[in-house]
Amino acid sequence: MAEKFEAAYLRSLDFDKVDRAAAERVYAQFAAKSAPGDAEYKMLQDYLFRYIAAECARLGMAVHIHTMAGAGSYFDVRGASPLLLESVLNDPELRKANFVMIHGGWPFTGEITPLLEKPNAYLDYSAQSLLLPPATLALTLREWLEWVPEKVMFGTDAYPYSDEMAWEESGWIAARRGREALAIALTAMMRDDGISWDRAVELARMVLRENARKLYGLP
């Protein structure tokens, strides 16, 4: 269904457009067992990322990109900003590739909102549903739902984090909190924005199921 890049843990999300000849020159250094410099290595990575993304579009697969700060005190927080993906989302050659910004770009949740207006940009709020209190997450969900609700998807990020919290526990916690946060956001929208109960139910179904079904072509 999708190809996932864990780039934000390992490097910046700034993927420049690199021509094939330049990438091949860097690859030749690897083939000759001569390590290129950091700048040259990034060029090869950037080329491969866009090449794989284009192949995903051709095959009808989504592109998942990890967009969330974390993983220790030396994590490059700036490098995880979803705004760095704008040149990729705007690339005419990648316009048919659907990019899912996994984990909703925390802490750049406000910055990610306008990116959802691009036709090939989506997000899920996995991990946020595990790490944030429902009331905090609800504020972010409400902003997204008020802008482009058809681009927002539920997620848990169930994973065996420790001996005390295996994937079963993390999945249960994230699923419960994720649904509770969505309920809080929709309740506030009914109260303040005047959406109907039927519209709130429709939005809930979109986020929890229908948006993903449409994006991934699920039955």
N, C-alpha and C positions, 0 to 999 in steps of 0.2 A: 504493500500500500504506500510505503514512503521510505525515503532514505534519510537517516538522521546524521547531522553533523554536531559534534560535541565541542564546537570551536570555542565557545566562550570560556570554557575551562582552560583551554590550552593557548589561545591567541585571541587577538582582536577580531571583531566581526566586520572589519573593514576589508572587503574583498575587492581589490582593484581589478580593472579589466586589463588583461595581459595578452599580448599576441602570442601565437603558437611558437613562432621562431625563438622568442625570448625564453619561453618555458623550456623548449628543447635544449637550449644552450645550458640552462641550469641542470636539466636532467643529465646532460652529457657529463657534467662534473661528478654527479653521483655515480654514473656508470664507470667513470675513471677512478672511482674511490677517492675523490678529492672533495671534501666537504665545502659547500658554498657558504658564503656569509649569510647572516640573518636576513638581510634585505633580498638577496637572491633566492633564498629558501622560501620567503614569503611570496615571491613572484610565482614560483612553481605551485605553491599551495593555492594561490588565488586563481590561477589558470585551471587547475584541477577541479576546484569548487564549482566554477561556472560551467565547465565542461560536463560535470556530473549532473548539475542542475538542469542543463539543457537536455541531457539524456532522460532525466526523470520526466520532463515535460513531454518528450517524444513517446515515452512508455505509459504516460497517464498516471505517473506516481507523484505524490506530494513530496516536498522537501522540508524536513523537520530541522530546525535550528535551535540549539539550546540558547536561550536568552534569559539568563538570571545570574545575578551575582552570588558568590558563595565560594565554598571549597577552600577555606583557610584565610589567614590574615594577610597573605601575599597575593591574593586574587586581584587582578587588574579590573577594578569595577568599571572604569570608563570604557574599557574594551568590550564590555557586555551590553553597551547601549544599543537598542534596536535601530536607532537613527543611523547607525553606521551601515545598515543594510539598504539604505535608500537607493544607492546607485545600482544595486542588484535588482531591487523591485522595479526600478525605472528602466532597466535595460530592455530595449525592444526585442532583443534575441531571447530574453527570458520571460517575456510577458505572459507566455502560456504556462509557465511553471508556477505552481501554487506553493507558496512558502508558508509554513506554519511556525510561528514564533512560540516555541515551547516554553512553558512557565510564565508567559505573559510579560516578560521583560523586567520583572522586579529588580531594582527599585524604580525603574523608568516606566512605570505604568501610565503616567500621564503623557509621556513622550510617544508611547507606542500607539495611542489612540488615533491620531491623524493618519498614521500609516495604514490603518484598517480601511481607509477610503480607497486605497489602491486595489485594483481588481484582483491581484494575485497574492494578497496579504491576509493571513488568518492568525489566530492565536488560540492557545488553550491556557487555562489557569491551573494546571497541575503544579504540584509542589507548593504553590501559594495556598492551596486548600489544605495542605498539611502543616505549613509553618506559621500561617497567620491566623489570628482570631477571626471568626466569622464576621463580626461587626466591622473590622478593618477591611477585610476582603470585599465586603458588600459595597463599600464606597467606590472601590475600583470597578466592580462589576456594573454598578449603576451607570457610571460614566461611559463604559463601553456599550452597554445596552441602549443608552440614549443616542448613541452615534450610529453604530453599525452592528446591530444585534446578530445579523446573519453570519458574522465572521468570528463569533465567540463560541468556544467549545469547552465543555467540562473535562476535567482530568484529575487523576489522583497522584501519579508518580509513586505508586506502590513499589516498595523496594526493601530488601532486608538490610536495614541501616545498622543494626546491632543485634547482639544476642537477646537484648530485652525487647526490641521492636523489629520483628520480621516483617515480610511483605504483607502478611495477613493483617497485622495490627496497623501498619502505616496505611494500607489501603482502606481499612474501615474508618480510621480517623479522618483521612482526607475526603472520603466519600461523604461522611456525615457533615463535616464542616463545609465542604463545597456546596452541598445542597442547602444547608442552613444559610450560608452567605447569600446564595441566589434568592432564597425566600425573603430574606431581609431586604435585599435590593428591590425586588419586585413589589413588596409591600409598601416601601417608601415611594416607589413610582406611582402606585395606585393612589396613595394619599396626596402626593405633591403634584404629580404631573397629570393626573386625571385619566390614566390608562384604565381600561375596564378589566374586570376579573378574567374575561375570556382572552383578552390580549395578554394578560400576565401569564395565563396558562400556556398560551401559544409560545411566548418567549421562553418559558421554562422548558418546554419540549424542544424548542430549537437548540438551546444551549446544551441540554442533557443528551440529545439524540439526533435531531433532524439535521443540524448543521454538519455534523460528522458524516451522517449517512449520505448527504448530498456531495460533500467534498470527496469522500473516498469511494463513492459509487457502491455503497453497501445496500443489500436488499432491505 
